[in-house]
């Protein structure tokens, strides 16, 4: 017997998640959250494409507005990899970092290297109270390395 998730329970969970932030529950907000939970590290354009499959009347501007509201409410996190559009994810509150492949753009989460947030202390805070540190590890992912080795062997 295979387990099939209850779509009603999933929708209720999403509604509770949105309500917990103090935001009004709307179908577009639920659609954005659903897409983002299934596709972490997505750009607004990718999220819009996923939302539009279920809500054809949505617009890119609506998705940008929802992402801004979600980020401000702490429901999502915006991540700005160098040379790439902003990416969004639902993993919030733990100050994790990211591994980014400079060839294919793949993104993976990596836990804080030292432990508690923030895991880095700047040499000079300039009077700021630091509550988060953003670290991006740039490199080449394993599939890209394998592909490069195969191409060089040919």
C-alpha positions as CSV (number, residue, x, y, z in Angstrom):
1,X,0.0,0.0,0.0
2,X,1.4,3.4,-1.0
3,X,1.0,6.5,1.0
4,X,-0.8,9.3,-0.7
5,X,-0.7,12.8,0.9
6,X,-4.0,14.3,1.8
7,X,-4.4,17.4,-0.4
8,X,-6.9,18.9,2.2
9,X,-4.4,18.4,5.0
10,X,-1.6,20.0,2.9
11,X,-3.8,23.0,2.0
12,X,-4.8,23.4,5.7
13,X,-1.1,23.3,6.7
14,X,-0.3,26.0,4.1
15,X,-3.2,28.1,5.3
16,X,-2.0,27.8,8.9
17,X,1.6,28.7,7.9
18,X,0.4,31.9,6.1
19,X,-2.0,32.8,9.0
20,X,0.8,32.4,11.6
21,X,2.7,35.3,9.9
22,X,-0.3,37.6,10.2
23,X,-0.9,37.6,6.5
24,X,-4.3,37.1,4.9
25,X,-4.7,33.7,3.3
26,X,-5.4,34.0,-0.5
27,X,-5.2,31.4,-3.3
28,X,-2.3,33.2,-5.0
29,X,-0.3,33.2,-1.7
30,X,-1.1,29.5,-1.2
31,X,0.0,28.7,-4.7
32,X,3.3,30.6,-4.3
33,X,4.0,28.8,-1.0
34,X,3.1,25.4,-2.5
35,X,5.5,26.0,-5.5
36,X,8.3,27.3,-3.3
37,X,8.0,24.4,-0.8
38,X,8.4,21.9,-3.7
39,X,11.1,23.9,-5.5
40,X,13.5,25.6,-3.1
41,X,16.0,28.1,-4.5
42,X,13.6,29.2,-7.2
43,X,13.6,32.6,-8.9
44,X,10.4,34.7,-9.0
45,X,10.1,33.8,-12.7
46,X,10.2,30.1,-12.0
47,X,7.7,30.5,-9.2
48,X,5.4,32.4,-11.5
49,X,5.6,29.7,-14.1
50,X,4.7,27.1,-11.4
51,X,1.8,29.2,-10.0
52,X,0.4,29.9,-13.5
53,X,-0.1,26.2,-14.1
54,X,-2.8,26.3,-11.3
55,X,-3.8,29.9,-11.3
56,X,-3.9,31.1,-14.9
57,X,-5.0,34.6,-13.9
58,X,-1.9,35.3,-11.9
59,X,0.7,37.9,-12.9
60,X,4.5,38.2,-12.4
61,X,3.8,41.4,-10.4
62,X,1.5,39.5,-8.1
63,X,4.1,36.9,-7.5
64,X,6.8,39.5,-6.8
65,X,4.4,41.2,-4.3
66,X,3.7,37.9,-2.5
67,X,7.4,37.1,-2.3
68,X,8.1,40.5,-0.9
69,X,5.3,40.1,1.7
70,X,6.5,36.6,2.6
71,X,10.1,37.7,3.0
72,X,9.1,40.6,5.1
73,X,7.0,38.3,7.3
74,X,9.8,35.8,7.7
75,X,8.0,33.1,5.8
76,X,10.6,33.0,3.0
77,X,14.2,33.9,2.6
78,X,15.6,35.8,-0.4
79,X,19.1,34.7,-1.5
80,X,21.1,36.7,-4.1
81,X,23.7,34.6,-5.7
82,X,26.3,36.6,-7.7
83,X,25.4,36.9,-11.3
84,X,22.0,35.4,-11.0
85,X,18.5,36.5,-10.2
86,X,17.3,36.5,-6.6
87,X,16.3,33.0,-5.4
88,X,13.7,32.3,-2.7
89,X,13.3,29.4,-0.3
90,X,11.1,28.4,2.7
91,X,14.1,27.4,4.9
92,X,14.2,30.4,7.3
93,X,15.5,31.2,10.7
94,X,18.6,29.0,10.8
95,X,21.2,31.2,9.0
96,X,22.3,28.4,6.7
97,X,24.5,29.1,3.7
98,X,24.6,28.0,0.1
99,X,26.8,26.1,-2.3
100,X,26.5,27.5,-5.9
101,X,27.9,25.8,-9.0
102,X,29.5,28.5,-11.2
103,X,28.9,26.4,-14.3
104,X,25.3,25.2,-14.1
105,X,23.9,27.3,-11.3
106,X,22.9,24.4,-9.1
107,X,22.3,25.6,-5.5
108,X,22.5,23.4,-2.3
109,X,22.0,24.4,1.3
110,X,24.9,24.0,3.7
111,X,24.5,24.3,7.4
112,X,26.3,27.1,9.2
113,X,30.0,26.1,9.4
114,X,30.5,27.1,13.1
115,X,27.0,26.6,14.6
116,X,24.9,29.3,16.0
117,X,23.7,32.2,14.0
118,X,25.5,34.3,13.2
119,X,28.4,32.0,12.6
120,X,30.7,34.7,11.4
121,X,31.7,37.8,13.3
122,X,32.8,40.8,11.3
123,X,36.1,42.5,12.2
124,X,34.3,45.8,12.5
125,X,30.5,46.1,13.0
126,X,30.4,49.9,12.4
127,X,27.8,50.1,15.1
128,X,25.6,47.5,13.5
129,X,23.9,44.8,15.6
130,X,24.6,41.7,13.5
131,X,21.9,39.1,13.5
132,X,22.7,37.1,10.3
133,X,25.7,36.3,8.1
134,X,25.4,35.3,4.5
135,X,28.0,33.1,3.0
136,X,28.1,31.7,-0.5
137,X,30.5,29.0,-1.4
138,X,31.1,29.1,-5.2
139,X,32.5,26.0,-6.9
140,X,31.7,23.3,-9.4
141,X,29.1,20.6,-8.6
142,X,29.9,16.9,-9.0
143,X,27.8,16.5,-12.2
144,X,29.6,19.4,-13.9
145,X,33.0,18.0,-12.8
146,X,32.1,14.6,-14.2
147,X,30.9,16.2,-17.5
148,X,34.2,18.2,-17.8
149,X,36.3,15.1,-17.1
150,X,34.4,13.1,-19.8
151,X,34.7,16.0,-22.3
152,X,38.5,16.3,-21.6
153,X,38.9,12.5,-22.1
154,X,37.3,12.6,-25.5
